């Protein structure tokens, strides 16, 4: 069992999967870091992951997922942060050891779209 304690968030990760509701604060923080990196590069998240998904299943290996985050988006995650992401996006029992990058990219892109929609509503729909 690993315990990471910082002033921003607290995560407990064990060898079992961490339920998303237990780590929701840390997942949000991690996704925000990744979202900022993706937005800074002005790229679409799914385009990079598709290169690893030859059969277009929506799944890639966890090693490929980590490689994309590190090399393409320059996001370096700690082991506990990686485990939290893998527990959320790699939880399909039929795809053991695989990560659903489509769900991950939808979460990264959806927040950007919703924040843009919020700004537009604020500016034009007062």
N, C-alpha and C positions, 0 to 999 in steps of 0.2 A: 504494500500500500504506500502511495506517495502522497505527501501533503505539500502543497505549494501555498505559501502565504505571502502576499504582497499587500501594499496599501490600497491597491485597486480592487483586487478580487481574491477569493479563496476557492481552491479546487481540491477535491479529494478524488483520487483515481485509484482504483484497484484493478486486479486482473479481470474482474467481471466488467461488463459494460455499465457505464454510468447513465442512469435515466436522464433524459433531457431536462426534465423539470428540476432536478437537483443541481444541475450545472448551468442553468439558463443564464445567469449573470455572466459567467465566464464565457459561455458560448457567444453571447452578444458582444463581449469585449473582443474576443478573438475574431469574430466575423467583421467587426468594425475595422480592426487592423488590416484585415485582408481586403475589405472593401476600399479602404483608403489607398492601398497599394494598387489595386486594379484601376481605380479612378485616376490615380496619378499617371498611370501608363496609358490611359484612355483607350482601353481595349475591351473586347467582349470576353467575358470569362470562359464561355463554352468553347470558343475557337481553339484555345490552347489544349484543352482536355481532349477534344475530338481527335487530335493527332495520335493519342494513345489508345483510342477506342476504334480499332479497325472494323469491327462488326456493328458499330453504332448501337450498342446495347444500353448505353447510359452509365456503364460501370467501367472502372479502371482499378488496377491493383492499388493497395495502400502505398506501396513504394512509388508508383507513378504519380499518385496524388501528391505525396510529399515533394517529389521532384519538381512538379509543376509549380507548387507554391514557392519553393526555394529558388529555382533557377529562372523561371519565367516571370514571376511576380515579385521576386526578392523578399519574400516573407519567410523568416526563419522562426519556427515555432519550437518551444521547449517540448520535451517528451510528454509532460502532462497535458499541454495544450493540444498536441497532436492526438493524444488518446481521447480527449473530449470531443474533438471533431470526428474522429473515427467512430466513436460511440454513437454519434448523431447520424452520420451519413453512411456508415458501414454496418448498419444493423439489420440488413436483410439476410435471414438464415439461409435462403437459397443461393445467395451470392457471397458465401463466407470468404473473408479475406479481400473483398472488393468494396469499393467506395462508389456511391451513386453521385457522380459529379454533376448530373443534371439537377438533382435536388439542391446540391450545394450552390451551383451557379444561379439557380432560381432564387435562393435566399439572398445571395449577394446582389443580384440584379433587382430583385423586388424591392429591397429597402431603398435602393437608389431611385427607382421609379416612384415609390410612394413618397419619398421626401421631395422629389421634384413636383409631384402632384400637390403636395401640401403647400409648397411655396406658391405654385400657380393659383391654387384656391385662395390663399391668403392675399395675394396681390390683386387678383381680378374678381373675386367673388365676395367681396366684403359686403 
